[in-house]
Amino acid sequence: MAPRLLLSMPLHAITEVYGEAGLRDRFGLELESFPDDERKQLEAALDLASRLHADDRRVREPYLNHLLRVAIRIIRYYGVRDADVLTAALLHDAVEDHPAELGGLEPDESYPVATEAALTELARRFNPRVSELVRSVTNPEYDPARDRHEQYREHVAENLERDPWARVIKISDFTDNGVGVIHTSSDKAYRSATKYRPLVPKLRELVGRSDTPLSTQAKEHIFDQLDLAEERFAAILDD
């Protein structure tokens, strides 16, 4: 496929037409202007994410597609070229989904122990900042006696309050899940809309803060995406 065409295509269009291979090619094109050491770090992060999520699926697609879109969106639409932030974006679900494997533990190891082992391994492979960014966007072990979605929203608000760079990762993740809600099954779309719709006002407020490390142009783009997500959630839930 022609590089100029691939660079001009929306990320979900690349997904639909070219699949994982197309997203990998697009990510590679985005990395061409990065310094060698940063490009190698990001390629190592992609290799690790590919291994950990090799058998994972998101309804109709390999899970890796989601991780690639999250990272590419941060580069292309948010104008962020911080290699640590992009590394954490590629690995933002690794500790949550595969803590024991990443941490080198037995599969039945307890959640807290496996989580800390996985975060320690990320710090060893990359650096402590990457590990802490992933920690900020990793869901905790939930209290089964309380509403799961409510606990999720509390966790997101609390962690993003203290970690401005984690906001960048989470908003790209949210955009892929929220604006991209039309690219999944009806059951998954309903669950996603129920989970994410109440979070939109808080994300809008956090993105607008002066300490959120994004340009005015990037913030305006994100506000437009949040508006679109709300429209789609309403269409799903209010019909």
C-alpha positions in Angstrom: 0.0 0.0 0.0 1.2 3.5 -0.7 2.7 5.2 2.4 1.1 8.6 1.6 -2.3 6.9 1.3 -1.8 5.0 4.6 -0.7 8.2 6.4 -3.9 9.9 5.2 -6.4 7.2 6.3 -8.4 7.3 9.5 -7.2 4.6 11.9 -10.4 2.5 11.8 -10.4 2.7 8.0 -6.9 1.2 8.0 -8.2 -1.5 10.4 -11.2 -2.4 8.2 -9.2 -2.4 4.9 -5.8 -3.6 5.9 -6.1 -5.1 9.4 -3.2 -5.5 11.8 -0.6 -5.5 9.0 -1.8 -2.1 7.9 -1.7 -0.6 11.4 1.8 -2.0 11.9 2.8 -0.4 8.7 1.3 2.9 9.7 3.0 2.8 13.1 6.3 2.1 11.3 5.8 5.1 9.1 5.1 7.3 12.2 8.3 6.1 13.8 10.6 6.9 10.8 11.4 10.4 12.1 12.1 9.2 15.7 15.8 9.0 16.9 17.2 5.5 16.7 17.2 4.8 20.4 13.6 5.9 20.8 12.5 3.9 17.8 14.2 0.8 19.2 12.4 1.3 22.5 9.1 1.5 20.8 9.7 -1.5 18.6 10.7 -3.4 21.7 7.4 -2.3 23.4 5.4 -3.4 20.3 7.2 -6.8 20.3 6.3 -7.3 24.0 2.7 -6.3 23.5 2.5 -8.6 20.5 3.7 -11.5 22.5 1.5 -10.9 25.6 -1.7 -10.2 23.6 -1.1 -12.8 20.8 -4.2 -14.8 21.7 -6.4 -11.9 22.7 -9.3 -10.6 20.6 -11.6 -7.6 20.6 -14.8 -9.1 19.2 -13.8 -9.1 15.5 -10.1 -8.2 15.6 -6.8 -8.9 17.2 -6.4 -7.0 20.5 -3.1 -5.6 19.2 -5.1 -3.4 16.8 -6.5 -1.4 19.7 -3.0 -0.9 21.2 -1.6 0.3 17.9 -4.5 2.7 17.3 -4.1 4.2 20.8 -0.3 4.8 20.2 -0.7 6.1 16.6 -3.5 8.5 17.7 -1.2 10.0 20.4 1.5 10.7 17.8 -0.6 11.8 14.9 -3.6 13.6 16.4 -2.2 14.7 19.8 1.3 15.7 18.5 3.0 13.8 21.3 6.4 12.2 20.5 7.5 11.2 24.0 8.8 7.7 23.7 8.0 6.7 27.3 4.3 7.8 26.9 4.1 5.9 23.6 5.7 2.8 25.2 3.2 2.9 28.0 0.4 3.4 25.5 1.4 0.2 23.7 1.5 -1.7 27.0 -1.3 0.0 28.8 -3.3 -3.2 29.1 -0.4 -5.6 29.6 -0.3 -5.5 33.5 -4.1 -5.6 33.7 -4.5 -8.5 31.3 -1.3 -10.5 31.7 0.3 -9.7 35.0 1.7 -13.1 35.9 3.1 -13.8 32.4 4.7 -10.4 32.2 6.0 -10.7 35.8 7.4 -14.2 35.2 5.1 -15.8 37.8 2.7 -18.8 37.9 -0.7 -18.1 36.3 -2.5 -18.6 39.6 -0.4 -16.0 41.5 -2.5 -13.5 43.5 -3.5 -10.3 41.7 -1.6 -7.8 43.9 1.7 -9.9 43.7 1.4 -10.5 40.0 0.6 -6.8 39.3 3.7 -5.5 41.2 5.9 -8.1 39.6 4.7 -7.0 36.1 5.2 -3.4 36.9 8.7 -4.2 38.2 9.5 -6.0 34.9 8.3 -3.0 32.9 10.7 -0.8 34.9 13.5 -3.2 34.3 12.9 -3.6 30.5 12.2 0.1 29.9 12.4 2.5 32.8 10.5 3.5 36.0 8.5 6.2 34.3 7.0 3.8 31.8 6.1 1.5 34.7 4.4 4.3 36.6 2.4 5.5 33.6 1.1 1.9 33.0 0.3 1.7 36.7 -1.8 4.9 36.4 -4.0 3.4 33.7 -4.2 -0.1 35.1 -7.5 -1.0 36.8 -7.3 -2.2 40.4 -8.9 -5.3 41.8 -12.5 -4.4 42.3 -14.7 -4.9 45.3 -17.3 -7.5 44.1 -19.9 -6.0 46.5 -19.9 -2.6 44.6 -20.8 -1.6 41.1 -17.9 -2.3 38.8 -18.5 0.6 36.5 -18.7 3.0 39.4 -15.4 1.7 40.8 -13.8 2.1 37.3 -14.8 5.7 37.0 -13.6 6.5 40.5 -10.2 4.9 39.7 -9.8 6.8 36.4 -10.7 10.1 38.0 -8.3 9.6 41.0 -5.3 8.4 38.9 -5.7 11.0 36.2 -5.9 13.8 38.8 -2.4 13.0 39.9 -0.8 12.0 36.6 -1.2 14.5 33.7 0.7 12.3 31.2 -1.5 9.4 32.0 -4.4 11.5 30.8 -2.9 11.5 27.3 -2.9 7.7 27.3 -6.4 7.3 28.8 -8.0 9.8 26.5 -6.7 7.9 23.4 -7.8 4.6 24.9 -11.2 6.2 25.6 -11.5 7.6 22.1 -10.8 4.2 20.6 -13.5 2.6 22.8 -15.9 5.5 22.7 -15.8 7.0 19.2 -15.0 3.5 17.9 -18.1 2.1 19.6 -19.7 1.8 16.1 -17.1 -0.6 15.0 -18.1 -3.4 17.4 -21.1 -5.8 18.0 -24.4 -4.4 19.4 -23.9 -6.1 22.7 -20.4 -4.8 23.2 -21.5 -1.3 22.1 -24.3 -1.2 24.7 -21.9 -2.3 27.4 -19.3 0.2 26.4 -21.8 3.0 26.2 -23.1 2.2 29.7 -19.6 2.1 31.1 -18.1 5.1 29.4 -20.9 7.7 29.0 -20.8 9.0 32.6 -17.0 9.5 32.4 -17.2 12.0 29.5 -17.7 15.1 31.6 -14.7 14.3 33.9 -12.5 13.6 30.9 -13.5 16.8 29.3 -12.6 18.7 32.5 -9.3 16.9 32.9 -8.2 17.5 29.3 -9.0 21.2 29.6 -6.7 21.7 32.5 -3.6 23.8 32.1 -1.3 21.1 33.4 -2.5 18.6 30.7 0.5 18.4 28.4 -1.2 18.9 25.1 -1.4 21.8 22.7 -4.6 23.8 22.3 -5.1 22.3 18.9 -4.9 18.8 20.3 -7.3 19.6 23.1 -9.8 21.0 20.7 -9.5 17.8 18.6 -10.2 15.8 21.7 -13.2 17.9 22.7 -14.7 17.2 19.2 -14.0 13.5 19.7 -15.7 13.5 23.1 -18.7 15.3 21.6 -18.9 12.5 18.9 -18.6 9.8 21.6 -21.5 11.3 23.5 -23.6 11.4 20.4 -22.9 7.8 19.7 -23.5 6.7 23.4 -26.8 8.6 23.3 -27.9 6.9 20.1 -27.1 3.5 21.6 -28.7 4.1 25.1 -31.5 6.5 24.4 -33.2 4.7 21.5 
